[in-house]
Amino acid sequence: MKNFTITQKALRAAGKWNETANFTVYYSAERSIQDELNRQSQSDILTIAISYTIMFLYVTLTLGHIRSWRTCLIDLKISVGFIGVLFVLLSVMSSIGFYSYCGIAGTLIIFEVIPFLVLAVGVDNIFIIVQHFEKSKEEEEDQSTDINLATTISRVGPSILLTATSESIAFLLGALTPMPAVQIFSLYAFMAVLIDFLLQITCFVSILAIDARRQDSNRPDLCCCCQMNVTDSSIEQKSKGILQQTFTKILTPIVLGNSLIRAIIFSIFIILTCLSASVIHRIPIGLDQKLAMPKDSYVLDYFYGLENYLSIGAPVYFIVNQNAIDYKKIDDQNLLCGTPGCSSISLLGQIGQALRQPKHYYLAQPPSSWIDDYFDWLQSTNNPPCCRIHNQTKEFCPATLNDTSCVTCPVKFIENQRPSSDDFQRYINFFLHDNPGEKCPKGGHAAYKDAVQLINNSSVKSSYFMGFHSKLKTSADYIGAMKSANEIAKNISKTILNNQNRTYQDSNQLEDYPVFPYR
Amino acid sequence: MFSIFYVYYDQYLSIWRNLIINLSLSFAAVFLVTCILLGFDIHTSFLIILCIFMIIIDMFGVMYLWHIELNAISVVNIVMVKIKIFNINQ
């Protein structure tokens, strides 16, 4: 890389730009996706603000029931609409505040989605209350505003209560799911909907009463200090709206009038449902990460390069749990090792079998096995051998050290060229600190220093075997790879437990599994 | 010391189960609440539930047609839509 950059710089300095484009570097870091998502959501703020404004304008302008152009200023309900939307924001804020006090952190999706949700739910109720109120005012003009409002609330109250309760409870139950995103979302939405409902049946109704008094005394909206002179004769009796007419004259007779049409509509919907039900199991699972990235992101280039040019996937670790295996015993070593002579049901043997079906198990390379390399290292017959100790200090001598006082480790090999338990423990730390080199390529410092955890520099507590998945492109690949790794680890766990005369059972406790992938 | 992607993809192993549990819970809740608040009118409550159920199934059909993948976001949306439909149904 260094040479490349220097050459490129020289070429560029000489004006040979064409020769500089020899290869392209695609790059991505662990935090790239998060960074790009943050960048994306910051640019989303404008969109959110615009949609809020449009929704707000729509609510305030359509809420008023304008009777004629002369009275339009009086009939407008901008202030009521504004307060209705304000209540929605207030309830979302109180919900956020409540959960902040409880210590439940929200995510960005909550702050983006929940206001819309509560706005949609809350605006419904506002429309229902205002429209029913207008209607009851028309029907019984002789009654006072307060009585009218009371009748309205007694009529629509139950239905609003019904929706609000079931929504709140449904959201609250949603909090029982184990997916954190859904859980937190449900909790926040529950509180916001509940508070919005409470505000609507108390404060909003009083605001509506004040507004009705203003309208009765012919004062314009937003500027209630001045009074307008509007004679009652100028107010025309308004006819029903287009929407209402379509419903009463066209849709209702068609849908409800003829039993044949009803049957047809019913069958159409039943067929639709059956068709949809038949494809449910084919809905893909996963998230296309490319969709979430901004269009100009460098991560998109990285994904492109990953799909087209890479030939190996993410690393996979098979971790042997602590206390699962007594590494110094030959029988237990046989459950792990992978050299010729080891059993085919050992950890490496089973992974080796899985490697023969790369499409099914998504494995590309056999795991590097520290235990086999350790045995090779002990048995090495090079000159000098890998394992040497100083004859006086008993310290380790690396293969590169030229000292006559270094002697070959006095390893006592028992059956199958395995070291005795004492020797296994005595030299493992030397192996893990030996740098691999020309004379002794099996040294374990580079590859296995982190793979083996030692107690007192002698007995092995836990260890891992690292392999590689094959190339993973889509979400389905990733999920498949994960399932396969789980499956392999489960089989290995079963074998190990069988050999120790214990029975395998599924459990949530990590300690119950001798071998597990990742984590 | 772990494969980074496993952390993200762990949720997908149980996503269907979670979605089904979530939907059935909210169906039960909606049924109970409508039943109680409508004065134990089981017939009407059942019709409401049937209607919502059909809409949810239709929505899955649309998800398949439009190649919408099932993930945390769409699960949240499905639950939200379900509740919203209920709101409209009233």
Interface residues (C-beta under 8 A of the other chain):
Chain A: E30 I109 V113 L117 A120 V121 D124 P158 S159 L161 L162 T163 T165 S166 E167 I169 A170 F171 L172 L173 G174 L176 T177 P178 M179 A181 V182 F185 S186 A189 F269 I270 L272 T273 L275 S276 A277 V279 I280 R282 I283 P284 I285 G286 L287 D288 A314 P315 V316 Y317 D450 Y464 L472 S475 Y478 I479 M482 K483 N486 P517 Y518 R519
Chain B: M1 F2 S3 I4 F5 Y6 Y9 D10 Q11 Y12 L13 S14 I15 W16 N18 I21 N22 L25 S26 A28 A29 V30 L32 V33 T34 L37 L38 M54 I57 D58 M59 F60 G61 V62 M63 Y64 L65 H67 I68 E69 L70 N71 A72 I73 V75 V76 V79 M80 K82 I83 K84 F86 N87 I88 Q90
